[in-house]
């Protein structure tokens, strides 16, 4: 076996296509869009390179010149840990532990040369909402930009010495008919009876002009300290513009207190239900397939991207009221076409959000693991800190 660094256009193409061959008989795997994977490794499309980040990719070939594995490793410029920590991801391999270990050795040794003392994986060279974690339970078709892998990968990671840094839970519930926790209903009714609170979806100019501002304000209060990053209006406007081709305004909902935004949830149609028809390519044919299926075979699953409540009103039942009001306005209506909702993964370090999902009577549908490997095994291992 030989490990080859990806340095040519041909090898970049092989990095994509080896996964297609590996999963060719797997009905639950959905081919990612080529541009979504390749864009991560290009300085023109991934701003982390300009901020000092680094990434390398390798292919593993057997004695016959056939590609039997791949891996990438990253130095993320914004990761601030007790020990310098890099990442590995986009790992794919045949069912051969020696091959898997050779790939992992390659990523680890390169990260050591970059001054790293630990390696997280499998992760993305970007934000946590994409390509993050190893699927270990619930081998259903993946949501857009989420990984799917063979069950045997778990043994590779754990036998190599990786330990669970945190678990990622994807919750799911039917949109109609299941009901809600009685305590949640009680809290919601108290808020809904208070005329200072208002809950609504965004329409017309408010969706394009004000929603990004509302989102930024709530996010920066609710999430920035946990995620280590505040958003600026330019970023949120770009995010909403990027979502526009697939956006359903009914799935974007905000809460207000005395006219000020205090909560939100952002959902989108689960577009992997459409992308599975385009075979990884958004060329002319792919775009036509996308538009046809979006029109005549639309998704029946919602994907919950992000949920937030500002600290000033947390614990009052605002999240319950927002969900109950949304259910009354949209989800319970006969013409509402979505059948299920999956909440984008929630880490086990976030018990508050896990409790919200449980009060929704949602159940864990998929579980991913984010692993960490300490290069010096004598050092104490610490799991991800719990969000207070």
Residue frames relative to the residue before (quaternion, step in Angstrom):
aa qw qx qy qz dx dy dz
X 1.0000 0.0000 0.0000 0.0000 0.00 0.00 0.00
X 0.1021 -0.7860 0.6087 0.0365 3.56 -1.11 0.77
X 0.2735 -0.7311 0.6022 0.1674 3.54 -1.13 0.77
X 0.0928 -0.8021 0.5899 0.0050 3.56 -0.81 1.07
X 0.3848 -0.7012 0.5455 0.2504 3.56 -0.87 0.93
X 0.4333 -0.6828 0.5257 0.2637 3.57 -1.03 0.82
X 0.1272 0.8150 -0.5494 0.1335 3.56 -0.39 1.24
X 0.7309 0.3815 -0.2321 0.5162 3.61 1.20 -0.31
X 0.6507 -0.5062 0.3941 0.4062 3.55 -1.30 0.33
X 0.6224 0.5417 -0.3371 0.4533 3.57 1.04 -0.75
X 0.6772 0.4750 -0.2906 0.4810 3.58 0.96 -0.84
X 0.5955 0.5430 -0.3656 0.4656 3.60 1.10 -0.61
X 0.6513 0.5000 -0.3087 0.4801 3.57 1.01 -0.80
X 0.6519 0.5135 -0.3111 0.4632 3.58 1.00 -0.82
X 0.5764 0.5842 -0.3704 0.4352 3.60 1.11 -0.64
X 0.6857 0.4497 -0.2691 0.5052 3.59 1.09 -0.72
X 0.7484 0.4694 -0.2446 0.3996 3.53 0.73 -1.09
X 0.5724 0.5844 -0.4120 0.4015 3.63 1.09 -0.47
X 0.6281 0.5283 -0.3389 0.4599 3.60 1.09 -0.65
X 0.6135 0.5488 -0.3467 0.4497 3.58 1.06 -0.72
X 0.6701 0.4786 -0.2958 0.4841 3.58 0.95 -0.84
X 0.6424 0.5506 -0.3272 0.4208 3.58 0.96 -0.88
X 0.7878 0.3254 -0.1511 0.5006 3.59 0.96 -0.89
X 0.3119 0.8139 -0.4656 0.1531 3.59 1.23 0.13
X 0.7515 0.3587 -0.2157 0.5100 3.61 1.12 -0.53
X 0.5584 0.6099 -0.3774 0.4169 3.57 1.29 0.19
X 0.3160 -0.8067 0.4714 0.1648 3.57 -0.30 1.28
X 0.6801 0.5040 -0.2998 0.4399 3.62 1.11 -0.53
X 0.5769 0.5721 -0.3858 0.4371 3.60 1.22 -0.28
X 0.1283 -0.7611 0.6310 0.0777 3.58 -1.02 0.84
X 0.4475 -0.7100 0.4753 0.2640 3.54 -0.69 1.09
X 0.3920 -0.7047 0.5330 0.2563 3.62 -0.78 0.95
X 0.5749 -0.5437 0.4636 0.3986 3.54 -1.26 0.30
X 0.5414 -0.6383 0.4396 0.3259 3.58 -0.86 0.95
X 0.6788 0.5120 -0.3032 0.4303 3.58 0.89 -0.94
X 0.6235 0.5499 -0.3481 0.4333 3.60 1.09 -0.61
X 0.6773 0.4520 -0.2879 0.5040 3.59 1.06 -0.72
X 0.7096 0.4762 -0.2836 0.4351 3.57 0.68 -1.06
X 0.6211 0.5790 -0.3414 0.4029 3.58 1.04 -0.72
X 0.5787 0.5962 -0.3687 0.4167 3.58 1.17 -0.55
X 0.7595 0.4057 -0.1886 0.4723 3.57 1.05 -0.78
X 0.6278 0.5282 -0.3357 0.4627 3.58 1.26 0.19
X 0.4763 -0.6917 0.4622 0.2846 3.63 -0.74 0.99
X 0.6097 0.5726 -0.3576 0.4153 3.59 1.12 -0.57
X 0.7868 0.3092 -0.1516 0.5122 3.60 1.09 -0.63
X 0.7294 0.3344 -0.2306 0.5505 3.61 1.21 -0.23
X 0.3216 -0.8054 0.4725 0.1568 3.55 -0.24 1.33
X 0.5107 0.6582 -0.4271 0.3516 3.62 1.19 -0.28
X 0.5723 0.5768 -0.3856 0.4372 3.60 1.12 -0.52
X 0.6816 0.4893 -0.2889 0.4609 3.58 0.94 -0.87
X 0.6863 0.4718 -0.2741 0.4808 3.58 1.21 -0.46
X 0.6857 -0.5004 0.2694 0.4548 3.57 1.28 0.26
X 0.4715 0.6778 -0.4434 0.3488 3.57 1.24 0.09
X 0.1658 -0.7753 0.6035 0.0848 3.54 -1.26 0.49
X 0.0124 -0.7889 0.6144 -0.0012 3.56 -1.16 0.62
X 0.0618 -0.7661 0.6393 0.0258 3.54 -1.17 0.74
X 0.1451 -0.7713 0.6136 0.0871 3.53 -1.22 0.62
X 0.0735 -0.7894 0.6085 0.0354 3.54 -1.18 0.64
X 0.2492 -0.7107 0.6382 0.1599 3.49 -1.35 0.52
X 0.2224 -0.7400 0.6158 0.1539 3.55 -1.19 0.59
X 0.0574 -0.8058 0.5894 0.0059 3.58 -0.71 1.08
X 0.4321 -0.6909 0.5151 0.2658 3.55 -1.14 0.66
X 0.7489 -0.4167 0.2769 0.4345 3.57 -1.31 -0.04
X 0.6713 0.4700 -0.2961 0.4907 3.59 1.26 -0.26
X 0.5682 -0.6251 0.3652 0.3912 3.58 1.31 0.11
X 0.5037 0.6453 -0.4262 0.3850 3.59 1.28 0.22
X 0.4334 -0.6897 0.5136 0.2695 3.58 -0.96 0.85
X 0.0549 -0.8234 0.5648 -0.0107 3.57 -0.74 1.10
X 0.8131 0.0603 -0.0556 0.5763 3.59 1.26 0.10
X 0.0750 -0.7726 0.6272 0.0641 3.52 -1.31 0.26
X 0.0288 0.7791 -0.6261 0.0111 3.56 -1.28 0.37
X 0.1399 -0.7516 0.6350 0.1113 3.54 -1.31 0.42
X 0.1268 -0.7694 0.6199 0.0877 3.57 -1.22 0.50
X 0.1566 -0.8157 0.5567 0.0160 3.54 -1.07 0.84
X 0.1577 -0.6915 0.6880 0.1536 3.48 -1.35 0.50
X 0.1853 -0.8150 0.5458 0.0595 3.55 -0.33 1.31
X 0.4152 -0.7624 0.4312 0.2455 3.61 -0.54 1.10
X 0.7211 0.4543 -0.2483 0.4604 3.61 1.18 -0.43
X 0.5150 0.6305 -0.4419 0.3768 3.59 1.19 0.00
X 0.0361 -0.7876 0.6147 -0.0234 3.54 -0.70 1.14
X 0.0962 0.8078 -0.5662 0.1329 3.56 -0.26 1.30
X 0.6608 -0.4708 0.3882 0.4370 3.56 -1.31 0.20
X 0.7556 0.1372 -0.1091 0.6311 3.53 1.09 -0.72
X 0.5641 -0.5908 0.4329 0.3811 3.63 -0.99 0.68
X 0.0507 -0.8289 0.5555 -0.0420 3.56 -0.63 1.15
X 0.1856 -0.7687 0.6051 0.0923 3.52 -0.92 0.97
X 0.3758 -0.7234 0.5321 0.2286 3.53 -1.30 -0.12
X 0.1185 -0.7422 0.6484 0.1213 3.50 -1.32 0.37
X 0.1175 0.8043 -0.5740 0.0991 3.55 -1.09 0.67
X 0.7487 0.3794 -0.3117 0.4453 3.50 -1.43 -0.12
X 0.2683 0.7748 -0.5076 0.2648 3.51 1.15 0.85
X 0.1111 0.7457 -0.6521 0.0803 3.54 -0.99 0.94
X 0.1038 0.8075 -0.5698 0.1118 3.57 -0.95 0.83
X 0.5229 -0.5854 0.5104 0.3511 3.52 -1.21 0.52
X 0.6293 -0.5520 0.3918 0.3818 3.58 -1.27 0.25
X 0.4479 0.6413 -0.4761 0.4019 3.54 0.48 1.28
X 0.3466 -0.7825 0.4760 0.2024 3.58 -0.31 1.25
X 0.6158 0.5472 -0.3582 0.4395 3.60 0.99 -0.71
X 0.6454 0.5076 -0.3137 0.4770 3.56 1.03 -0.81
X 0.6532 0.5189 -0.3118 0.4547 3.57 0.93 -0.90
X 0.6747 0.4993 -0.2978 0.4547 3.58 0.91 -0.92
X 0.6167 0.5410 -0.3487 0.4533 3.59 1.07 -0.68
X 0.6411 0.5066 -0.3179 0.4810 3.58 1.02 -0.77
X 0.6777 0.4897 -0.2959 0.4619 3.59 0.88 -0.92
X 0.6015 0.5477 -0.3474 0.4665 3.59 1.09 -0.71
X 0.6480 0.5398 -0.3138 0.4361 3.55 0.96 -0.91
X 0.6690 0.4840 -0.2964 0.4799 3.57 0.92 -0.93
X 0.6664 0.5162 -0.3083 0.4409 3.59 0.89 -0.92
X 0.6826 0.4937 -0.3044 0.4445 3.58 0.83 -0.92
X 0.6399 0.5061 -0.3381 0.4691 3.58 1.01 -0.71
X 0.6522 0.5104 -0.3212 0.4593 3.58 0.96 -0.84
X 0.5967 0.5510 -0.3635 0.4564 3.60 1.07 -0.61
X 0.6582 0.5064 -0.3188 0.4568 3.59 0.96 -0.81
X 0.6718 0.4716 -0.2846 0.4952 3.59 1.24 -0.40
X 0.5997 -0.6068 0.3431 0.3929 3.57 1.29 0.20
X 0.4526 0.6905 -0.4521 0.3375 3.58 1.24 0.25
X 0.2475 -0.7739 0.5703 0.1208 3.56 -1.19 0.66
X 0.7711 0.1579 -0.1067 0.6075 3.59 1.31 -0.03
X 0.1989 -0.7717 0.5972 0.0912 3.54 -1.29 0.42
X 0.1922 -0.7623 0.6101 0.0984 3.56 -0.86 1.03
X 0.2257 0.7924 -0.5506 0.1345 3.54 -1.06 0.61
X 0.6125 -0.1943 -0.7550 -0.1308 1.36 -2.32 0.89
X 0.0307 -0.8039 0.5927 -0.0388 3.55 -0.86 1.02
X 0.5191 -0.6395 0.4932 0.2801 3.50 -1.40 0.11
X 0.4043 -0.6466 0.5742 0.2978 3.56 -1.23 0.43
X 0.6501 0.4232 -0.3106 0.5494 3.52 0.60 1.26
X 0.7899 -0.3060 0.2317 0.4783 3.55 -1.15 -0.64
X 0.6230 -0.5942 0.3829 0.3350 3.52 -1.26 0.57
X 0.6161 0.5821 -0.3622 0.3878 3.62 1.12 -0.40
X 0.7276 0.3582 -0.2295 0.5381 3.60 1.27 0.01
X 0.8821 0.0203 -0.0046 0.4706 3.55 -1.18 0.80
X 0.4636 0.6904 -0.4199 0.3636 3.57 0.96 0.87
X 0.8230 0.2600 -0.2071 0.4605 3.54 -0.86 1.00
X 0.3917 -0.6895 0.5647 0.2288 3.51 -1.34 0.45
X 0.3973 -0.7168 0.5204 0.2399 3.58 -0.74 1.02
X 0.0338 -0.8217 0.5685 -0.0227 3.58 -0.69 1.11
X 0.7964 0.0653 -0.0444 0.5996 3.61 1.21 -0.30
X 0.7613 0.2972 -0.2556 0.5165 3.55 -0.98 0.89
X 0.1044 0.8467 -0.5117 0.1015 3.55 0.68 1.13
X 0.2120 0.7662 -0.5560 0.2425 3.52 0.74 1.22
X 0.6901 -0.4518 0.3224 0.4645 3.62 -1.18 0.23
X 0.4779 -0.7066 0.4448 0.2730 3.59 -0.91 0.89
X 0.4766 -0.6012 0.5472 0.3346 3.51 -1.30 0.40
X 0.7062 -0.4703 0.3242 0.4183 3.53 -1.29 0.39
X 0.8547 0.0683 -0.1122 0.5022 3.56 -0.95 1.04
X 0.5706 0.5172 -0.4313 0.4700 3.55 1.09 0.70
X 0.5027 -0.6955 0.4255 0.2874 3.59 -0.99 0.79
X 0.1019 -0.7153 0.6835 0.1039 3.48 -1.38 0.45
X 0.0428 0.8107 -0.5810 0.0583 3.59 -0.92 0.84
X 0.6191 -0.5319 0.4185 0.3983 3.55 -1.26 0.29
X 0.5911 -0.5981 0.4037 0.3603 3.62 -1.07 0.66
X 0.6372 0.5655 -0.3485 0.3909 3.62 1.03 -0.65
X 0.4930 0.6632 -0.4373 0.3548 3.62 1.20 -0.20
X 0.5900 0.6028 -0.3760 0.3837 3.59 1.03 -0.74
X 0.6549 0.5065 -0.3131 0.4654 3.59 0.96 -0.83
X 0.5996 0.5584 -0.3654 0.4417 3.59 1.02 -0.71
X 0.6978 0.4777 -0.2824 0.4529 3.58 0.78 -1.03
X 0.7338 0.4400 -0.2582 0.4486 3.56 0.75 -1.00
X 0.6403 0.5038 -0.3317 0.4756 3.60 1.07 -0.62
X 0.6261 0.5404 -0.3378 0.4494 3.59 1.13 -0.58
X 0.6128 -0.5678 0.3462 0.4268 3.58 1.18 -0.51
X 0.4277 0.6816 -0.4803 0.3490 3.57 1.23 0.09
X 0.1674 -0.7584 0.6218 0.1009 3.55 -1.17 0.70
X 0.5780 -0.6003 0.4185 0.3611 3.58 -1.13 0.60
X 0.2447 -0.7637 0.5854 0.1189 3.55 -0.71 1.14
X 0.7380 -0.2336 0.1000 0.6251 3.55 1.11 -0.73
X 0.3959 -0.6780 0.5666 0.2499 3.51 -1.33 0.42
X 0.2270 -0.7642 0.5943 0.1064 3.54 -1.14 0.74
X 0.1254 -0.8111 0.5705 0.0311 3.55 -0.68 1.13
X 0.1602 -0.7360 0.6505 0.0979 3.54 -1.01 0.92
X 0.1890 -0.7946 0.5722 0.0745 3.56 -0.57 1.21
X 0.0758 -0.7873 0.6114 0.0246 3.54 -1.18 0.65
X 0.0857 0.7634 -0.6397 0.0248 3.54 -1.21 0.60
X 0.5306 -0.5838 0.4805 0.3831 3.59 -1.18 0.38
X 0.5505 -0.6272 0.4380 0.3344 3.56 -1.09 0.66
X 0.8048 0.2059 -0.0858 0.5500 3.58 0.95 -0.85
X 0.8122 0.3982 -0.2335 0.3568 3.51 -1.36 0.39
X 0.6572 0.5531 -0.3333 0.3886 3.61 1.10 -0.44
X 0.3499 -0.7468 0.4987 0.2668 3.59 1.04 -0.66
X 0.3887 -0.7156 0.5421 0.2071 3.54 -1.36 0.01
X 0.6557 -0.4995 0.3962 0.4043 3.52 -1.31 0.35
X 0.5347 -0.6575 0.4170 0.3285 3.66 -0.82 0.92
X 0.6397 0.5207 -0.3356 0.4551 3.61 0.99 -0.74
X 0.6176 0.5366 -0.3357 0.4668 3.56 1.10 -0.72
X 0.6458 0.5207 -0.3150 0.4611 3.58 0.97 -0.86
X 0.6457 0.5304 -0.3165 0.4488 3.57 0.97 -0.87
X 0.6722 0.4848 -0.2968 0.4744 3.60 0.90 -0.93
X 0.6409 0.5422 -0.3217 0.4379 3.55 0.97 -0.88
X 0.6679 0.5243 -0.3123 0.4259 3.57 0.86 -0.92
X 0.6166 0.5444 -0.3485 0.4495 3.59 1.07 -0.66
X 0.6764 0.4714 -0.2901 0.4859 3.57 0.97 -0.84
X 0.6724 0.5112 -0.3032 0.4411 3.59 0.90 -0.89
X 0.6414 0.5145 -0.3202 0.4706 3.58 1.21 -0.44
X 0.6141 0.5367 -0.3347 0.4720 3.58 1.29 -0.22
X 0.3635 -0.7800 0.4701 0.1959 3.58 -0.45 1.21
X 0.5433 0.6132 -0.4065 0.4045 3.61 1.23 -0.16
X 0.6912 0.4416 -0.2696 0.5046 3.59 1.25 -0.40
X 0.0073 -0.7713 0.6362 -0.0136 3.52 -1.15 0.76
X 0.0893 -0.7865 0.6104 0.0306 3.58 -1.06 0.80
X 0.1747 0.7958 -0.5582 0.1568 3.57 -0.80 0.98
X 0.4334 -0.6437 0.5485 0.3115 3.53 -1.32 0.29
X 0.5387 -0.6395 0.4587 0.3008 3.52 -1.29 0.38
X 0.0446 -0.8020 0.5957 -0.0002 3.55 -0.94 0.90
X 0.8600 0.1689 -0.1029 0.4704 3.54 -1.28 0.51
X 0.8456 -0.1123 0.1031 0.5115 3.54 -0.98 -0.92
X 0.5813 0.5902 -0.3853 0.4065 3.58 1.10 -0.60
X 0.6304 0.5426 -0.3322 0.4449 3.58 1.06 -0.74
X 0.7545 0.3901 -0.2182 0.4805 3.60 0.83 -0.91
X 0.7749 0.3879 -0.1926 0.4604 3.58 0.98 -0.82
X 0.7980 0.3125 -0.1578 0.4905 3.60 0.92 -0.82
X 0.5829 0.6165 -0.3828 0.3655 3.61 1.01 -0.72
X 0.6462 0.5038 -0.3563 0.4491 3.67 0.87 -0.73
X 0.6432 0.5179 -0.3175 0.4662 3.58 1.06 -0.75
X 0.6401 0.5138 -0.3222 0.4717 3.59 0.96 -0.88
X 0.6577 0.5292 -0.3065 0.4398 3.54 0.91 -0.98
X 0.6560 0.5193 -0.3103 0.4513 3.57 0.88 -0.97
X 0.6661 0.5238 -0.3089 0.4319 3.57 0.88 -0.94
X 0.7045 0.4447 -0.2729 0.4811 3.59 0.86 -0.93
X 0.6432 0.5398 -0.3288 0.4323 3.58 0.90 -0.90
X 0.6906 0.4949 -0.2984 0.4348 3.57 0.80 -0.96
X 0.6688 0.4645 -0.3040 0.4944 3.59 1.12 -0.51
X 0.7524 0.4356 -0.2151 0.4448 3.57 0.95 -0.92
X 0.8394 0.2528 -0.0674 0.4764 3.57 0.93 -0.92
X 0.5513 0.6745 -0.4055 0.2770 3.59 1.02 -0.70
X 0.6834 0.4915 -0.3160 0.4377 3.62 0.85 -0.85
X 0.6515 0.4962 -0.3216 0.4754 3.59 1.13 -0.56
X 0.7449 0.4109 -0.2158 0.4792 3.56 0.96 -0.89
X 0.4357 -0.7302 0.4391 0.2902 3.58 1.27 -0.15
X 0.7375 0.3387 -0.2018 0.5483 3.58 1.21 0.37
X 0.2248 -0.7423 0.6167 0.1347 3.55 -0.97 0.93
X 0.3892 -0.7082 0.5407 0.2336 3.54 -1.18 0.60
X 0.2440 -0.7174 0.6275 0.1789 3.53 -1.26 0.52
X 0.6834 -0.5317 0.3104 0.3923 3.54 -1.19 0.58
X 0.5948 0.5733 -0.3683 0.4265 3.59 1.04 -0.70
X 0.6606 0.5110 -0.3076 0.4559 3.60 0.98 -0.84
X 0.6997 0.4660 -0.2934 0.4552 3.58 0.84 -0.92
X 0.6116 0.5289 -0.3544 0.4697 3.60 1.08 -0.60
X 0.6393 0.5149 -0.3212 0.4722 3.57 1.02 -0.80
X 0.6391 0.5339 -0.3262 0.4474 3.58 0.98 -0.85
X 0.6863 0.4677 -0.2913 0.4749 3.60 0.88 -0.92
X 0.6310 0.5249 -0.3388 0.4600 3.60 1.02 -0.71
X 0.6541 0.5177 -0.3084 0.4573 3.56 1.02 -0.80
X 0.6772 0.4896 -0.2866 0.4685 3.58 1.10 -0.70
X 0.4788 0.7391 -0.4123 0.2334 3.58 1.17 -0.56
X 0.6686 0.5165 -0.3430 0.4105 3.69 0.81 -0.81
X 0.7733 0.3094 -0.1788 0.5237 3.59 1.11 -0.52
X 0.4598 0.7305 -0.4181 0.2829 3.56 1.29 -0.17
X 0.1213 -0.7183 0.6791 0.0901 3.51 -1.20 0.74
X 0.4045 -0.7576 0.4459 0.2522 3.64 -0.30 1.19
X 0.5978 0.5836 -0.3658 0.4101 3.60 1.13 -0.54
X 0.6938 0.4975 -0.2690 0.4458 3.59 1.19 -0.47
X 0.6465 0.4653 -0.3164 0.5152 3.58 1.30 0.11
X 0.0282 0.8428 -0.5210 0.1323 3.54 -0.36 1.31
X 0.1064 -0.8041 0.5846 0.0168 3.56 -0.98 0.93
X 0.2367 -0.7306 0.6185 0.1664 3.50 -1.32 0.49
X 0.1361 -0.7928 0.5926 0.0420 3.58 -1.09 0.80
X 0.1217 -0.7515 0.6426 0.0871 3.55 -1.19 0.64
X 0.8221 -0.0984 -0.0066 0.5608 3.54 -0.53 1.25
X 0.7455 -0.4407 0.1965 0.4599 3.52 1.01 0.93
X 0.6450 0.5081 -0.3208 0.4722 3.58 1.28 -0.18
X 0.4828 -0.6764 0.4591 0.3141 3.64 -0.87 0.85
X 0.0467 -0.8212 0.5685 -0.0133 3.58 -0.87 1.00
X 0.8087 0.0850 -0.0428 0.5805 3.61 1.17 -0.24
X 0.0150 0.7819 -0.6231 -0.0136 3.53 -1.30 0.32
X 0.0190 0.7107 -0.6851 -0.1588 3.43 -1.46 0.01
X 0.2084 -0.7663 0.6026 0.0784 3.51 -1.07 0.92
X 0.0038 0.7809 -0.6227 0.0496 3.53 -0.66 1.20
X 0.0967 -0.7578 0.6382 0.0949 3.53 -1.29 0.40
X 0.5756 -0.5158 0.4631 0.4338 3.59 -1.21 0.22
X 0.4582 -0.6852 0.4853 0.2916 3.60 -0.95 0.80
X 0.1922 -0.8719 0.4434 0.0791 3.53 0.14 1.37
X 0.4769 0.6235 -0.4829 0.3881 3.61 1.14 0.06
X 0.5530 0.5863 -0.3944 0.4415 3.58 1.24 -0.31
X 0.6840 0.4012 -0.2739 0.5441 3.58 1.28 -0.28
X 0.6736 0.5255 -0.3102 0.4171 3.58 0.86 -0.94
X 0.5520 0.6141 -0.4106 0.3868 3.60 1.13 -0.39
X 0.6622 0.5092 -0.3044 0.4578 3.59 1.23 -0.36
X 0.6831 0.5319 -0.2965 0.4030 3.63 1.15 -0.38
X 0.3767 -0.7720 0.4519 0.2406 3.60 1.29 0.04
X 0.7387 -0.4826 0.2298 0.4106 3.53 0.91 0.97
X 0.7242 0.4330 -0.2248 0.4873 3.58 1.23 -0.20
X 0.1496 -0.7762 0.6069 0.0830 3.56 -0.88 0.99
X 0.1988 0.7410 -0.5960 0.2370 3.53 0.74 1.18
X 0.7786 -0.3153 0.2086 0.5008 3.61 -1.21 -0.22
X 0.6675 0.4865 -0.3091 0.4714 3.59 0.88 -0.93
X 0.6569 0.5195 -0.3158 0.4459 3.57 0.93 -0.88
X 0.6549 0.5076 -0.3133 0.4639 3.58 0.97 -0.81
X 0.6413 0.5127 -0.3264 0.4683 3.57 1.01 -0.76
X 0.6400 0.5075 -0.3221 0.4786 3.58 1.01 -0.79
X 0.6339 0.5332 -0.3281 0.4542 3.56 1.01 -0.85
X 0.6960 0.4769 -0.2846 0.4552 3.60 0.80 -0.99
X 0.6414 0.5232 -0.3342 0.4507 3.58 0.98 -0.80
X 0.7089 0.4495 -0.2702 0.4716 3.58 0.84 -0.94
X 0.6042 0.5479 -0.3616 0.4515 3.59 1.07 -0.66
X 0.7070 0.4621 -0.2502 0.4734 3.59 1.06 -0.82
X 0.8329 0.2557 -0.0920 0.4821 3.57 0.74 -1.07
X 0.7721 0.2002 -0.1270 0.5896 3.59 1.25 -0.26
X 0.0653 0.8669 -0.4926 0.0403 3.59 0.87 0.98
X 0.6377 -0.5320 0.3855 0.4021 3.58 -1.20 0.43
X 0.2223 -0.7585 0.5938 0.1507 3.55 -1.14 0.65
X 0.6420 0.4690 -0.3239 0.5128 3.56 1.32 0.37
X 0.2712 -0.7263 0.6109 0.1604 3.55 -1.07 0.85
X 0.1913 -0.7537 0.6158 0.1269 3.53 -1.18 0.65
X 0.2830 -0.7606 0.5641 0.1521 3.56 -0.68 1.11
X 0.2471 -0.8131 0.5130 0.1207 3.58 -0.40 1.22
X 0.8020 -0.1349 0.1580 0.5600 3.57 0.69 -1.06
X 0.1253 -0.7749 0.6196 -0.0011 3.52 -1.16 0.82
X 0.1041 0.8269 -0.5459 0.0865 3.59 -0.82 0.86
X 0.0545 -0.7541 0.6538 0.0280 3.54 -1.24 0.68
X 0.4564 -0.6946 0.4736 0.2914 3.60 -0.78 0.96
X 0.6298 -0.5861 0.3507 0.3699 3.62 -1.02 0.73
X 0.6089 0.6042 -0.3590 0.3678 3.60 1.01 -0.74
X 0.7910 0.2598 -0.1488 0.5335 3.61 1.09 -0.58
X 0.3776 0.7165 -0.5025 0.3025 3.58 1.21 0.27
X 0.7735 0.3349 -0.2597 0.4712 3.55 -1.10 0.74
X 0.6089 0.5736 -0.3499 0.4216 3.60 1.24 -0.11
X 0.5632 -0.5946 0.3942 0.4170 3.57 1.22 -0.38
X 0.3255 0.7686 -0.4955 0.2403 3.57 1.25 0.30
X 0.6515 0.5102 -0.3310 0.4535 3.59 0.93 -0.86
X 0.6340 0.5265 -0.3265 0.4628 3.60 1.04 -0.76
X 0.6669 0.5041 -0.3032 0.4574 3.57 0.92 -0.92
X 0.6386 0.5303 -0.3283 0.4507 3.56 0.96 -0.85
X 0.6862 0.4779 -0.2857 0.4681 3.57 0.88 -0.91
X 0.6615 0.5070 -0.3135 0.4550 3.59 0.94 -0.85
X 0.6588 0.4968 -0.3099 0.4724 3.57 0.95 -0.84
X 0.6297 0.5278 -0.3307 0.4643 3.57 1.03 -0.78
X 0.6492 0.5260 -0.3160 0.4495 3.55 0.93 -0.90
X 0.6605 0.5062 -0.3016 0.4653 3.58 1.00 -0.85
X 0.7133 0.4816 -0.2583 0.4389 3.57 0.92 -0.94
X 0.8339 0.1795 -0.0452 0.5200 3.56 0.90 -0.94
X 0.7717 0.4625 -0.2550 0.3543 3.51 0.31 -1.35
X 0.7059 0.4619 -0.2793 0.4587 3.60 1.01 -0.67
X 0.5324 0.6478 -0.4030 0.3666 3.59 1.25 -0.15
X 0.5830 -0.6239 0.3986 0.3346 3.56 -1.01 0.83
X 0.7012 0.4826 -0.2760 0.4464 3.59 1.00 -0.77
X 0.5065 0.6323 -0.4372 0.3906 3.61 1.25 -0.09
X 0.3056 -0.8408 0.4286 0.1260 3.56 -0.37 1.31
X 0.5873 0.5934 -0.3797 0.3985 3.61 1.19 -0.35
X 0.2945 -0.7938 0.5163 0.1290 3.55 -0.87 1.02
X 0.8034 0.0939 -0.0317 0.5872 3.58 1.04 -0.76
X 0.1744 -0.7460 0.6263 0.1440 3.52 -1.33 0.29
X 0.1184 -0.7494 0.6467 0.0782 3.53 -1.02 0.86
X 0.3144 -0.7358 0.5693 0.1888 3.56 -0.95 0.93
X 0.5120 -0.6356 0.4763 0.3271 3.57 -0.82 0.98
X 0.6847 -0.5737 0.2341 0.3837 3.53 -0.89 1.00
X 0.1989 -0.7474 0.6290 0.0783 3.50 -1.21 0.84
X 0.3868 -0.7408 0.5017 0.2232 3.57 -0.74 1.05
X 0.5387 -0.6212 0.4524 0.3453 3.57 -1.13 0.59
X 0.5526 0.5794 -0.3960 0.4496 3.57 1.32 0.08
X 0.6910 0.4338 -0.2572 0.5179 3.59 1.31 -0.01
X 0.0680 -0.8553 0.5120 0.0410 3.62 0.53 1.13
X 0.5782 0.5872 -0.3925 0.4084 3.63 1.07 -0.53
X 0.6977 0.4495 -0.2787 0.4833 3.58 0.89 -0.91
X 0.5940 0.5489 -0.3686 0.4583 3.57 1.10 -0.57
X 0.6534 0.5063 -0.3154 0.4662 3.59 1.00 -0.80
X 0.5997 0.5481 -0.3619 0.4571 3.59 1.06 -0.70
X 0.6665 0.4996 -0.3006 0.4647 3.59 0.90 -0.91
X 0.6508 0.5162 -0.3139 0.4598 3.57 0.99 -0.81
X 0.6521 0.5029 -0.3114 0.4742 3.58 1.06 -0.74
X 0.6207 0.5158 -0.3295 0.4899 3.56 1.25 -0.40
X 0.4014 -0.7094 0.4554 0.3581 3.56 1.37 -0.15
X 0.3641 0.7013 -0.5176 0.3282 3.56 1.12 0.68
X 0.2537 -0.7653 0.5778 0.1272 3.55 -1.17 0.64
X 0.5568 -0.5832 0.4667 0.3633 3.54 -1.20 0.55
X 0.1903 -0.8169 0.5436 0.0326 3.52 -0.65 1.24
X 0.7825 0.0409 0.0036 0.6213 3.55 1.14 -0.76
X 0.1224 -0.7698 0.6208 0.0843 3.55 -1.19 0.58
X 0.0832 -0.7575 0.6467 0.0328 3.53 -1.01 0.97
X 0.2407 -0.7373 0.6067 0.1742 3.56 -1.24 0.43
X 0.1630 -0.7032 0.6766 0.1453 3.52 -1.16 0.71
X 0.1917 -0.8119 0.5482 0.0588 3.55 -0.62 1.18
X 0.1373 -0.7509 0.6352 0.1180 3.52 -1.35 0.35
X 0.1469 -0.7625 0.6265 0.0667 3.53 -1.07 0.87
X 0.2214 -0.7454 0.6143 0.1342 3.57 -0.76 1.04
X 0.4288 -0.7195 0.4787 0.2633 3.59 -0.72 1.01
X 0.7126 0.2939 -0.2106 0.6013 3.57 1.19 -0.54
X 0.2853 -0.8169 0.4804 0.1436 3.56 -0.15 1.30
X 0.5689 0.5984 -0.3874 0.4101 3.59 1.24 -0.20
X 0.5851 0.5795 -0.3763 0.4245 3.58 1.21 -0.36
X 0.5316 -0.6338 0.4453 0.3427 3.61 -1.05 0.65
X 0.3388 -0.7348 0.5563 0.1895 3.54 -1.00 0.89
X 0.0693 -0.7883 0.6109 0.0230 3.57 -0.94 0.93
X 0.3825 -0.7043 0.5481 0.2392 3.55 -0.98 0.87
X 0.7058 -0.4426 0.3453 0.4321 3.54 -1.35 0.28
X 0.4838 -0.6779 0.4662 0.2985 3.59 -0.89 0.90
X 0.5017 -0.6608 0.4785 0.2876 3.55 -1.12 0.75
X 0.4334 -0.6679 0.5350 0.2825 3.57 -1.02 0.83
X 0.3230 -0.7428 0.5551 0.1890 3.58 -0.85 0.98
